[in-house]
């Protein structure tokens, strides 16, 4: 499920999971904007898991709420990007947990560097982590939280055949390029945003427009109104661990 933005995103997610959640063996959500659009709290992390989210991935906003740092250290279901330097960095960047059928699922959270913070190389870190995960399971899902579509596609092809699926997050605009790559990895460049549909990336429109026109700082409030749900379904073959079908989801509340 694509980036959850504020209370509109949380409520839209909850409604979807109440109706459809039991249809899926494993649910991953990007929750780094769940707390009023900036970061995630321990309370909200627990709430998302109570609703049926198996793993919560993140990105650069995972550090916005310092109260979460201790929680990250003790959780195996809430991830920070794996390629932040390990020394004195809270939390972990990947995990292995079981789905509803008892299969071990490896989930990796990784962050890009183009137009973003200059952290460790995401390609080298992903390769290193996936080598470790494959010692336990062939089912591996990667959330690549990045700005540039070229970097996201490069990661997808870099990992093609080595993981079950790669999905992009961060830009909040869903891409219509869902595909199974030549070696069997499912990919979509960006899942999109689960949040207020009449908005600019989840924020109230007028302040964003004023920022572009004037160049002056503005306070970006979360937009209100009807929600939208964005995500993607990956069907994974239990023998090969590769993707056999992919379906993009984009639901706008009426």
Beta strands, then each sheet from edge to edge (+ up, - down):
strand 1: 3-4
strand 2: 28-30
strand 3: 55-57
strand 4: 94-98
strand 5: 104-111
strand 6: 140-145
strand 7: 165-169
strand 8: 179-180
strand 9: 186-188
strand 10: 193-196
strand 11: 227-236
strand 12: 243-252
sheet 1: 1+ 10+ 11- 12+
sheet 2: 2+ 3+
sheet 3: 4+ 5- 6- 7- 9- 8+
end
